[in-house]
């Protein structure tokens, strides 16, 4: 099917949240997709939940095939994402992949907007992921470059912005140095870039930033629509929430820094090395210890 999108969802023990994800996909204005779910060894199999079975059946009946692949043992986010990529590449029927978390609610035009970003000349498209559980602030100023990164000559972070956790008043498509969580991209990216091999832990913290860097270093462009909205439920259990999550996050932060230093020359050519004011660092930084 022309312009088919394979939607990838990595899932673990979030049945109610997954129902919300699937419901928001059912009501998308752009409906040319199938859904691939990797169940990372949930304590209770998805098939146990009647309400999930109903939603999956409704999607199947609507022409949006749902494929579920369950792991007997947990392997973590990066390996799960790669497993779903391998299925899409093997099937060879989709032109695009869209990755979303298992605890987001998409605005009905989310896919349509991301496809429009691709039409504007970008290879990977993303949006904003504001928290659903609290009042949402809107930002008046849209940055020229989203999630801007500045490194020194040794590959240390001077600036590592996180611009897309809130809403914006203005509607713009802007270039970005990395995306936040959800993204739609051309499947041909995987001819050059993959999620594995990786040194990252089973936790997903920083995996999308490393994937972004790999894409940029291969010449692919990342664009963000400030009105493509995926509300984040920020669920406190299941998914990537583990008893040792804080330690895993610290380890992944170190792996990101190591990866950045290893590729500092390539990345500095992409990012440039503009001067950064102390005010900008204090206002926008997403550096470890200040998250």
C-alpha positions in Angstrom: 0.0 0.0 0.0 1.5 3.3 -1.0 2.7 5.6 1.8 1.8 3.0 4.4 3.0 3.9 7.9 4.2 1.2 10.4 3.4 2.5 13.9 5.8 1.0 16.5 4.8 0.8 20.2 7.1 -0.6 22.9 4.8 -1.8 25.7 5.1 -3.2 29.2 2.3 -3.5 31.8 0.3 -0.4 30.8 -3.0 -1.8 29.5 -5.2 1.2 30.3 -2.7 3.6 28.8 -2.3 1.5 25.7 -6.0 1.6 25.3 -5.8 5.4 25.2 -3.0 5.3 22.7 -4.9 2.9 20.4 -8.1 5.0 20.7 -6.2 8.1 19.7 -4.8 6.2 16.7 -8.3 5.0 15.7 -9.5 8.6 15.4 -6.5 10.0 13.4 -7.4 12.0 10.3 -4.6 10.1 8.5 -5.6 6.4 8.6 -3.1 4.6 6.3 -1.2 2.6 8.9 -0.8 -0.6 10.7 0.3 -1.1 14.3 3.2 -3.2 15.6 3.4 -3.7 19.4 6.3 -5.3 21.2 5.2 -6.5 24.6 8.4 -6.6 26.7 7.5 -9.5 29.0 4.5 -7.9 30.8 3.4 -9.6 34.0 -0.1 -10.0 32.5 -0.3 -10.7 28.7 -2.2 -8.2 26.7 -4.7 -10.8 25.5 -6.0 -11.0 29.1 -7.7 -7.6 28.9 -11.1 -7.6 27.3 -11.1 -3.8 26.7 -7.8 -4.0 24.8 -9.1 -6.9 22.7 -12.1 -4.8 21.8 -10.0 -1.9 20.7 -7.6 -4.0 18.7 -10.5 -5.8 17.0 -12.0 -2.4 16.1 -8.7 -1.3 14.5 -8.4 -4.5 12.6 -11.9 -4.3 11.3 -11.2 -0.7 10.2 -8.3 -1.9 8.1 -5.5 -0.9 10.5 -3.9 -4.3 11.2 -2.5 -4.8 14.7 0.5 -7.1 15.1 1.6 -8.1 18.6 5.0 -9.7 19.4 5.7 -10.7 23.0 9.1 -11.2 24.6 9.5 -14.0 27.1 12.2 -12.0 28.9 12.5 -8.2 29.1 15.1 -6.8 26.7 14.6 -3.0 27.1 13.6 -0.2 24.8 16.4 0.0 22.2 16.3 -3.8 21.4 12.5 -3.7 21.3 12.5 -0.8 18.8 15.1 -2.6 16.7 13.0 -5.8 16.7 10.0 -3.9 15.4 12.2 -2.2 12.8 13.4 -5.6 11.6 9.8 -6.7 11.1 9.0 -3.6 9.1 12.1 -4.0 7.0 11.5 -7.7 6.4 7.8 -7.1 5.4 8.9 -4.3 3.1 5.4 -2.8 2.6 5.7 0.5 4.6 7.3 3.7 3.5 7.4 5.3 6.9 7.9 4.3 10.6 6.2 6.2 13.4 7.5 5.4 16.9 5.3 6.4 19.9 5.3 5.6 23.6 2.7 3.4 25.4 1.4 6.3 27.5 0.6 9.1 25.1 -2.6 10.5 23.7 -2.3 11.9 20.2 -4.2 14.8 18.8 -6.3 13.6 15.9 -4.1 15.4 13.3 -0.8 14.2 14.7 0.1 11.8 11.9 -1.2 14.2 9.3 1.0 17.0 10.6 4.2 14.8 10.8 3.7 13.7 7.2 3.5 17.4 6.2 6.9 17.9 7.9 8.3 15.2 5.7 6.8 16.9 2.7 8.6 20.1 3.6 11.9 18.3 3.0 12.7 16.7 6.3 13.6 13.0 6.8 12.4 12.6 10.4 9.4 14.5 11.8 8.4 15.1 15.4 6.2 17.3 17.5 5.7 18.4 21.2 5.0 16.1 24.2 3.4 18.2 27.0 2.4 16.5 30.3 -1.2 15.5 30.5 -1.4 15.4 34.2 -0.8 19.1 35.0 -1.7 22.6 33.7 0.1 23.1 30.4 2.0 26.3 29.8 2.3 27.7 26.3 5.6 29.3 25.1 5.4 32.5 23.1 8.8 32.2 21.4 9.6 29.4 19.0 13.4 28.7 18.8 15.1 28.9 15.5 16.6 25.5 16.1 14.7 23.1 18.4 16.6 21.1 21.1 19.7 23.1 20.3 23.0 21.5 21.2 26.4 23.2 21.6 29.6 21.3 22.3 33.1 22.4 23.1 36.1 21.1 21.2 36.3 18.0 23.5 32.7 17.1 23.0 31.5 18.3 26.4 28.0 19.8 26.5 27.8 23.5 26.8 24.1 23.5 25.8 21.6 20.7 25.5 18.1 22.2 25.2 14.8 20.5 25.8 12.2 22.6 24.0 9.4 20.2 23.2 7.9 19.3 26.6 5.4 22.2 26.4 3.0 23.8 24.0 3.6 26.8 21.7 1.2 29.6 20.6 2.7 29.7 17.1 2.5 27.1 14.4 5.8 26.6 12.8 8.0 23.8 11.4 11.6 24.2 12.6 14.8 22.2 12.3 16.0 20.3 15.4 19.2 18.7 16.7 17.2 15.9 18.4 13.6 15.0 18.9 11.5 14.1 22.0 10.0 10.6 22.2 7.6 10.4 19.2 8.6 10.6 15.6 7.7 9.7 12.1 10.4 9.0 9.6 11.3 7.5 6.2 12.0 3.8 6.6 15.1 4.3 4.3 16.8 5.8 7.3 17.4 2.3 8.5 19.6 1.6 5.4 22.2 3.6 7.3 21.0 4.0 11.0 19.7 1.5 13.5 19.0 1.4 17.3 21.4 -1.5 17.9 24.1 -2.3 18.6 24.0 0.0 21.6 25.6 0.4 25.0 22.4 1.8 26.5 20.7 0.0 29.4 17.1 -1.4 29.1 15.8 2.1 30.1 15.0 4.4 27.2 16.4 7.6 28.6 18.6 9.3 25.9 18.0 6.6 23.3 16.1 9.0 21.0 18.9 11.6 21.3 21.6 9.1 20.3 19.3 7.9 17.4 18.9 11.6 16.4 22.7 12.1 16.3 23.2 9.0 14.2 20.6 10.3 11.7 22.2 13.7 11.5 25.7 12.3 11.0 24.3 10.3 8.0 22.9 13.5 6.5 19.3 13.1 7.4 17.3 16.2 8.6 15.0 16.4 11.6 12.0 18.8 11.6 9.4 19.6 14.3 5.9 20.9 14.0 5.1 22.9 17.1 1.4 22.0 16.8 1.8 18.3 16.4 0.8 17.2 19.9 1.3 14.0 21.8 0.1 14.4 25.4 2.2 12.5 27.8 0.5 10.6 30.7 3.8 10.3 32.5 2.7 7.0 34.0 4.5 6.1 37.2 4.5 2.3 36.7 5.1 -0.2 33.8 6.9 0.9 30.6 10.4 1.9 31.5 9.7 2.3 35.2 12.0 -0.1 37.1 13.1 -0.3 40.7 16.6 0.8 39.6 15.4 3.4 37.1 17.4 6.3 38.6 20.6 4.3 38.3 19.8 3.3 34.7 19.1 6.9 33.8 22.5 7.9 35.2 24.2 5.2 33.2 22.5 6.2 30.0 23.5 9.8 30.6 27.1 8.7 30.8 26.7 6.7 27.6 25.3 9.7 25.8 28.3 11.8 26.9 30.7 9.0 25.8 28.9 8.7 22.4 29.1 12.5 21.9 32.8 12.7 22.7 33.5 9.8 20.3 31.7 11.7 17.5 32.6 15.3 18.5 34.2 16.3 15.2 31.2 15.2 13.1 28.7 16.6 15.5 30.5 20.0 15.8 30.4 20.3 12.1 26.6 19.8 12.3 25.9 21.9 15.3 28.5 24.6 14.9 30.0 26.3 17.9 28.1 29.5 18.5 28.7 31.6 21.6 26.1 30.9 24.3 25.2 33.3 27.0 25.0 32.2 30.7 21.3 33.3 30.6 20.6 30.9 27.8 22.4 28.0 29.6 20.5 28.7 32.8 17.1 29.0 31.1 17.2 26.1 28.6 19.8 23.5 29.8 18.9 19.8 29.9 22.3 18.8 31.2 22.7 16.0 33.7 22.1 17.1 37.2 19.8 19.9 36.1 17.0 17.9 34.6 
